């Protein structure tokens, strides 16, 4: 049987080939997949009595403790006791650190992904518009970006979060009541579900609304090159509408660049979120992200008794995840950004 | 040159007015007042409090009176730290933040350029890989993790340096290192890529064809051009060091302006917050201007007045 003819190399298939040869990027990808899987499934596998407050306060990693077993039907009653092992120790309320770290992974990853998505929408739309229309529109839009670059963005994020975390609660709650009055149970249910996560929503929105500048610049730069390409001129000559040219001809050619910078934005956002939470301005109890776990760990540390496990495990997970995301992003950039390889 | 300076000053004023208006409006529109923590007050008492803090009347008039005070150089009184002028608080705390920032800036710029040049010249050798791996790690690790690790190793374990505070040159080393680390890495990556690109250009080939030693080529010809992207980054670098010091100051217990920023937000201490934001924004714009000027001296092809 003859060999099938080799598929012709396109810039993007070339890129995937380059990425597959990058061992650090591939290892990072596997690691991230494992983190996502563990944070999604892990909390389901942990015994419920380890997740709540217990009398096993500050158990060392690997230490065994006897806990009251909750009645699965009525959590206020207990059905006996059972010996459990705290693999990563327990915190000042006797909660399992392994569970807290995995649940924290959920929060940190969701905040990172969601804020990066908001970021992506704004940045891509802004960059596309500026680059496509060019001329004075471009000049004005890019001056605005320059101006915003010159502001202390993290300070503005902090102001936004602290100013609006309370407003969002009342907004969500009044929205829920409004939907209830109209009998829109679907909307009521969604808003009711979001209510406990208001702090997270404020963090996501503030980060997403402020951190899109780099994405806008990069997309605009690419569009400036692409709009001179012949297939765009042809589409224009045939009288296609501007938004259609952007959606059909420009966006498909931008997605590798967008993917690359998205991968680099996610760790930046997770890092900022952990910063904010560490300072007490981000995710708050009862929810916890890696940053707020570190803050809580730092609060109960004292020189006499080192409870290192409260800091080391969240810190290690946060660092490893950020490192993996950056490695993957760098790998994608090397593989797909035409300017980054010689 | 002078015309450009004047234009920059005008845009600085515009940015400041914009940011102050925005911060003022955001904080006043949000629920909560500077006296949020105090026990329940009657409406009349609340009005009286507002009048004392000059926060009575419509928002526009509150702002107009604040700008009028600013024009006279009065930053008003902190609402949390009773009897302390915002100007006074900043005068005490800003010099500390500046020392820390300046030290980190020198470390980041000098260390980053050196590491970047080493990595580029030893391209694809172990030195290059090690430097670039270290750089990526430094970028990935948050300063509130590297800070405690530095403290644990150098202060608690080896006992070489103090744990925190700000009273002698020894106390400055760890915070400055911690603050500079990610930016050493940024600068190193920037320097390496830029130098590699320049080393591929024609004028370098000419220099090599003339028989110049590789080191002389790199230092005398390539570095002068390759350093330009690094210079562009110095403005944002200074900005990042300023805001980054909020966390580092908290970790090391440095009595700088960063702590006041976080506390001012928590306490809704409007005027203190505005004072800190104002100082940071002016610095950013001023630094970006300095970078522009430095650029013209390094690259004669750019004309600022064009």
Interface residues (C-beta under 8 A of the other chain):
Chain A: X147 X149 X150 X151 X152 X153 X154 X155 X156 X158 X159 X160 X162 X163 X164 X166 X167 X170 X267 X271 X274 X275 X278 X279 X280 X281 X291 X294 X298 X311 X315 X318 X319 X322 X323 X325 X326 X327 X330 X340 X342
Chain B: X15 X19 X23 X26 X27 X29 X30 X31 X32 X136 X137 X139 X140 X141 X142 X144 X145 X148 X193 X196 X197 X200 X236 X239 X242 X243 X246 X247 X250 X261 X262 X265 X266 X273 X276 X277 X280 X281 X284 X285 X288
